[in-house]
C-alpha cells in the first residue's frame, strides 16, 4: 500500500479534530471510517463542510452535529456528507455571486458617481416635525377640495 494512502486517514482525522475542536484519539476503530471517507473526499471538502456547518449554527439555522459517530462513522455519513458538501458549495457560490455591500460609504458613493457627502439631507427632529405638520395640513386641504 502506498505510504501516502496510509497516512491520509490519520491526517484527515487530525484536521477534523482541529476544525471541530474535539480532542479525539486516533484509534484502530476510527481508521476504517476515515479510510472510506478518504476514498471520496479530500481535506478541502472537510474544511468546507465543517466551516459551513459552524456558520449555519452561528446563524441559528439547523445543522447536523460534528460528533465523530454522527459526522464520519454513521452508516449514512458519506451520503449525508455529500449532501452537506453540495449545500456548502452552493452557499459559497451565492456569497461570491452576491457579495455583501461595502461598509465604506465613501467608496460606494464614489463608485456610483456621487460625492461622498450629500449636503442638506440631514434634518433635525424639529424640522421633521414641522414637515409632518405641513404634510398633515396639505392632506386636510386636499380633503376640502
C-alpha positions as CSV (number, residue, x, y, z in Angstrom):
1,X,0.0,0.0,0.0
2,X,1.2,3.5,-0.8
3,X,2.5,5.2,2.4
4,X,0.6,8.4,1.5
5,X,-2.7,6.5,1.4
6,X,-1.8,5.0,4.8
7,X,-1.1,8.4,6.3
8,X,-4.1,10.2,4.7
9,X,-6.8,8.9,7.1
10,X,-4.8,9.9,10.1
11,X,-4.0,13.3,8.7
12,X,-7.7,13.8,7.9
13,X,-8.6,12.8,11.5
14,X,-6.1,15.4,12.8
15,X,-7.7,18.0,10.6
16,X,-11.2,17.0,11.8
17,X,-10.1,17.3,15.4
18,X,-8.5,20.7,14.8
19,X,-11.6,22.1,12.9
20,X,-14.2,20.6,15.2
21,X,-12.2,21.3,18.3
22,X,-12.7,17.7,19.5
23,X,-9.6,16.1,21.0
24,X,-10.2,12.5,19.8
25,X,-7.6,9.9,20.0
26,X,-6.5,8.2,16.8
27,X,-7.6,4.6,17.2
28,X,-8.0,1.5,15.1
29,X,-11.8,1.8,15.3
30,X,-11.6,5.3,13.8
31,X,-9.3,4.2,11.0
32,X,-11.9,2.4,8.9
33,X,-14.5,5.2,8.7
34,X,-11.7,7.6,7.7
35,X,-10.4,5.2,5.0
36,X,-13.9,5.1,3.5
37,X,-14.2,8.9,3.8
38,X,-10.8,9.5,2.1
39,X,-11.8,7.4,-0.9
40,X,-14.3,10.1,-1.9
41,X,-13.4,13.3,-0.2
42,X,-10.3,15.4,0.5
43,X,-9.2,18.0,3.1
44,X,-10.7,20.9,1.3
45,X,-14.1,19.2,1.3
46,X,-13.8,18.5,5.0
47,X,-12.9,22.2,5.7
48,X,-15.7,23.4,3.5
49,X,-18.4,21.4,5.2
50,X,-17.2,22.0,8.8
51,X,-17.0,25.7,8.2
52,X,-20.4,25.7,6.6
53,X,-21.9,23.8,9.5
54,X,-20.4,26.2,12.0
55,X,-21.7,29.1,10.1
56,X,-25.2,27.6,9.9
57,X,-25.2,27.1,13.6
58,X,-23.9,30.6,14.2
59,X,-26.8,32.0,12.1
60,X,-29.2,30.0,14.2
61,X,-30.1,27.6,11.4
62,X,-30.4,23.8,11.9
63,X,-27.3,21.9,11.1
64,X,-26.0,18.5,12.0
65,X,-23.6,17.8,14.8
66,X,-19.9,17.4,14.2
67,X,-19.5,14.4,16.6
68,X,-17.4,11.6,15.0
69,X,-20.1,9.0,15.5
70,X,-22.6,11.2,13.7
71,X,-20.4,13.0,11.2
72,X,-18.0,10.4,10.0
73,X,-18.8,6.9,11.2
74,X,-22.7,6.7,11.0
75,X,-24.0,4.2,8.4
76,X,-25.2,7.1,6.1
77,X,-22.4,9.5,6.9
78,X,-20.9,9.5,3.5
79,X,-24.2,10.3,1.8
80,X,-25.0,13.0,4.3
81,X,-21.6,14.5,4.0
82,X,-22.0,14.6,0.2
83,X,-25.3,16.5,0.6
84,X,-23.7,18.9,3.1
85,X,-20.9,19.5,0.7
86,X,-23.4,20.3,-2.1
87,X,-25.1,22.8,0.2
88,X,-21.8,24.3,1.4
89,X,-20.6,24.8,-2.2
90,X,-24.0,26.4,-3.2
91,X,-23.7,28.8,-0.2
92,X,-20.1,29.6,-1.3
93,X,-21.3,30.3,-4.9
94,X,-24.1,32.5,-3.6
95,X,-21.7,34.5,-1.4
96,X,-19.4,35.0,-4.4
97,X,-22.3,36.0,-6.7
98,X,-23.8,38.4,-4.2
99,X,-21.1,39.9,-2.1
100,X,-22.2,41.9,1.0
101,X,-22.4,45.6,0.4
102,X,-19.3,47.7,1.0
103,X,-19.5,49.1,4.5
104,X,-17.3,52.0,3.4
105,X,-19.9,54.6,2.4
106,X,-17.4,57.0,0.7
107,X,-16.1,54.2,-1.5
108,X,-19.6,53.2,-2.5
109,X,-20.7,56.7,-3.2
110,X,-17.6,57.3,-5.4
111,X,-18.1,54.0,-7.3
112,X,-21.6,55.1,-8.2
113,X,-20.5,58.6,-9.4
114,X,-21.8,60.5,-6.4
115,X,-19.8,62.7,-4.0
116,X,-19.1,61.2,-0.6
117,X,-21.3,63.7,1.2
118,X,-24.8,64.6,0.2
119,X,-25.2,68.1,1.6
120,X,-28.6,69.1,3.0
121,X,-30.0,65.7,3.6
122,X,-29.7,65.7,7.4
123,X,-32.7,67.0,9.3
124,X,-33.2,67.9,12.9
125,X,-36.1,66.5,14.9
126,X,-37.8,69.9,14.8
127,X,-37.6,70.0,11.0
128,X,-39.1,66.6,10.7
129,X,-42.0,67.5,13.0
130,X,-42.6,70.7,11.0
131,X,-42.6,68.9,7.7
132,X,-45.0,66.3,9.2
133,X,-47.4,69.1,10.3
134,X,-47.2,70.7,6.9
135,X,-48.0,67.3,5.2
136,X,-51.0,66.9,7.5
137,X,-52.3,70.3,6.7
138,X,-51.9,69.6,2.9
139,X,-53.9,66.3,3.3
140,X,-56.6,68.2,5.2
141,X,-56.7,70.9,2.5
142,X,-57.0,68.3,-0.3
143,X,-60.0,66.8,1.5
144,X,-61.8,70.1,1.3
145,X,-61.4,70.5,-2.5
